[in-house]
């Protein structure tokens, strides 16, 4: 019920969306977003940052890489569904082959022989599916814990939860292993990009504006959207940071 209510709210926001202004942003909820951003910074300070530092320091790099691979592999069935919904059958077939190879020869995905064989992941999500279907990005939103997003991508995140075929197959404790692996992957990403994230959150003059700029520029670049905000300067990090660091 909570997920349905969130989805309905976000769809409403998309329906009310206006085009970005000359700055490239449509942020009618900025006051609320800044409050959520402050909350998220507190969560990072008290939880994400220290946990990631312990995880990155204590767990050897090869183990962390293996857990990341395992988590990514378990996410592939949902990616394949979105490939198909976008009409990208070539990517769907490539990702299916990757999933089969890594799930077998890659020991359930802890190893990544598919990449060595020339089959990298062709990542996507339902937010991109909505974009392909012609849905505008809607208002910028910062979600509690989940971080920077847009109305379209936030709605896409909710739909992705229901679209994932493994959710209907895995039961406890297997589903718990998957959730734990995803949490470990987020901790590892926070550790790997620690200096960059710290610079955005704790060293910039306006961490909210900086986070918004980087997220929107990177997301629009991924989707091939001409970004009016690009004139404000390049993003400070690569396009994978927010995709990996937050749950979306």
DOLO-278014 format. One line per field, with one value per residue (C-alpha): residue number from 1; x, y, z. Coordinates in steps of 0.1 Angstrom, whole numbers. Layout:
BEGIN
n	[NUM, ...]
u	[X, ...]
v	[Y, ...]
w	[Z, ...]
END
This chain:
BEGIN
n	[1, 2, 3, 4, 5, 6, 7, 8, 9, 10, 11, 12, 13, 14, 15, 16, 17, 18, 19, 20, 21, 22, 23, 24, 25, 26, 27, 28, 29, 30, 31, 32, 33, 34, 35, 36, 37, 38, 39, 40, 41, 42, 43, 44, 45, 46, 47, 48, 49, 50, 51, 52, 53, 54, 55, 56, 57, 58, 59, 60, 61, 62, 63, 64, 65, 66, 67, 68, 69, 70, 71, 72, 73, 74, 75, 76, 77, 78, 79, 80, 81, 82, 83, 84, 85, 86, 87, 88, 89, 90, 91, 92, 93, 94, 95, 96, 97, 98, 99, 100, 101, 102, 103, 104, 105, 106, 107, 108, 109, 110, 111, 112, 113, 114, 115, 116, 117, 118, 119, 120, 121, 122, 123, 124, 125, 126, 127, 128, 129, 130, 131, 132, 133, 134, 135, 136, 137, 138, 139, 140, 141, 142, 143, 144, 145, 146, 147, 148, 149, 150, 151, 152, 153, 154, 155, 156, 157, 158, 159, 160, 161, 162, 163, 164, 165, 166, 167, 168, 169, 170, 171, 172, 173, 174, 175, 176, 177, 178, 179, 180, 181, 182, 183, 184, 185, 186, 187, 188, 189, 190, 191, 192, 193, 194, 195, 196, 197, 198, 199, 200, 201, 202, 203, 204, 205, 206, 207, 208, 209, 210, 211, 212, 213, 214, 215, 216, 217, 218, 219, 220, 221, 222, 223, 224, 225, 226, 227, 228, 229, 230, 231, 232, 233, 234, 235, 236, 237, 238, 239, 240, 241, 242, 243, 244, 245, 246, 247, 248]
u	[0, 29, 46, 13, 8, 43, 40, 7, 22, 51, 30, 9, 41, 51, 17, 21, 57, 69, 99, 132, 140, 171, 192, 182, 163, 126, 126, 93, 98, 132, 123, 111, 140, 166, 150, 154, 189, 198, 184, 203, 235, 229, 223, 256, 275, 262, 258, 268, 302, 315, 301, 317, 350, 350, 338, 364, 392, 383, 371, 397, 393, 388, 360, 343, 346, 330, 301, 296, 295, 271, 247, 249, 243, 211, 199, 202, 168, 151, 175, 165, 128, 135, 156, 126, 101, 122, 122, 160, 161, 198, 206, 181, 197, 232, 223, 205, 237, 257, 234, 236, 274, 281, 255, 272, 308, 310, 299, 265, 280, 308, 332, 326, 338, 311, 330, 362, 344, 333, 298, 296, 264, 240, 225, 191, 160, 123, 131, 149, 120, 96, 119, 119, 81, 81, 75, 92, 116, 92, 102, 136, 131, 155, 142, 149, 179, 175, 190, 187, 161, 134, 97, 101, 131, 116, 84, 107, 124, 91, 81, 115, 108, 77, 91, 121, 114, 137, 114, 87, 112, 135, 123, 140, 169, 179, 162, 180, 213, 204, 195, 227, 248, 231, 238, 275, 277, 265, 290, 318, 308, 306, 341, 355, 341, 347, 367, 343, 312, 328, 337, 301, 285, 309, 332, 310, 294, 259, 259, 222, 227, 259, 242, 213, 236, 257, 228, 208, 237, 248, 213, 205, 238, 230, 196, 210, 191, 204, 210, 205, 225, 256, 266, 271, 302, 311, 300, 326, 324, 316, 281, 280, 283, 247, 235, 257, 257, 219, 193, 179]
v	[0, 24, 16, 22, 56, 67, 56, 75, 106, 105, 99, 130, 150, 139, 149, 184, 187, 218, 222, 230, 267, 284, 269, 234, 225, 221, 220, 232, 212, 227, 236, 201, 186, 206, 192, 157, 164, 175, 142, 122, 140, 131, 94, 95, 110, 86, 54, 52, 69, 51, 17, 20, 29, -1, -24, -11, -14, -48, -67, -75, -59, -93, -102, -69, -72, -107, -95, -66, -90, -113, -83, -71, -105, -109, -76, -86, -103, -70, -52, -78, -71, -34, -41, -59, -32, -7, -28, -33, -70, -71, -58, -82, -112, -100, -95, -129, -146, -127, -138, -175, -174, -157, -177, -210, -205, -174, -193, -176, -143, -139, -141, -122, -144, -128, -95, -112, -129, -95, -93, -64, -55, -32, -15, 1, 6, 14, 51, 48, 27, 56, 79, 57, 57, 95, 103, 136, 136, 157, 175, 170, 151, 140, 108, 98, 75, 68, 102, 124, 115, 128, 121, 98, 79, 76, 61, 39, 27, 16, -2, -20, -35, -52, -60, -80, -117, -129, -113, -139, -168, -161, -167, -163, -168, -164, -131, -119, -128, -107, -77, -81, -82, -50, -33, -44, -31, 3, 4, -5, 22, 47, 36, 37, 72, 84, 115, 125, 121, 139, 167, 171, 167, 183, 206, 223, 257, 243, 205, 203, 223, 204, 170, 181, 194, 163, 139, 156, 161, 125, 110, 131, 121, 84, 89, 110, 141, 175, 191, 229, 227, 215, 252, 254, 232, 196, 171, 164, 126, 99, 90, 58, 73, 80, 49, 27, 46, 48, 22, 33]
w	[0, 9, -24, -43, -26, -34, -70, -73, -58, -82, -112, -102, -100, -135, -148, -133, -146, -164, -186, -168, -167, -181, -153, -164, -132, -124, -86, -73, -41, -32, 3, 11, -9, 11, 43, 30, 19, 54, 67, 41, 51, 87, 77, 57, 86, 112, 91, 55, 58, 89, 78, 44, 59, 81, 53, 28, 54, 69, 39, 12, -22, -41, -17, -21, -59, -57, -36, -60, -90, -71, -64, -100, -114, -93, -107, -143, -147, -139, -164, -190, -185, -190, -221, -236, -226, -244, -275, -272, -279, -287, -252, -237, -254, -245, -208, -208, -221, -195, -167, -178, -181, -148, -129, -140, -149, -127, -95, -91, -102, -78, -108, -140, -170, -192, -193, -201, -230, -243, -229, -205, -188, -207, -177, -177, -154, -156, -153, -186, -199, -191, -209, -240, -238, -239, -202, -191, -161, -140, -108, -92, -59, -32, -15, 21, 21, -16, -25, -56, -82, -104, -103, -133, -119, -85, -100, -121, -89, -74, -106, -108, -74, -87, -122, -109, -117, -89, -63, -72, -71, -41, -6, 27, 34, -3, -6, 26, 10, -20, 1, 21, -10, -23, 10, 8, -28, -17, 12, -12, -37, -8, 1, -34, -41, -6, -15, -42, -20, 9, -14, -26, 8, 32, 13, -13, -5, -12, -11, -21, -53, -61, -57, -78, -106, -107, -106, -133, -156, -153, -156, -187, -202, -197, -214, -243, -232, -241, -207, -203, -171, -189, -194, -156, -158, -159, -132, -106, -109, -134, -144, -124, -90, -81, -99, -77, -45, -40, -44, -77]
END
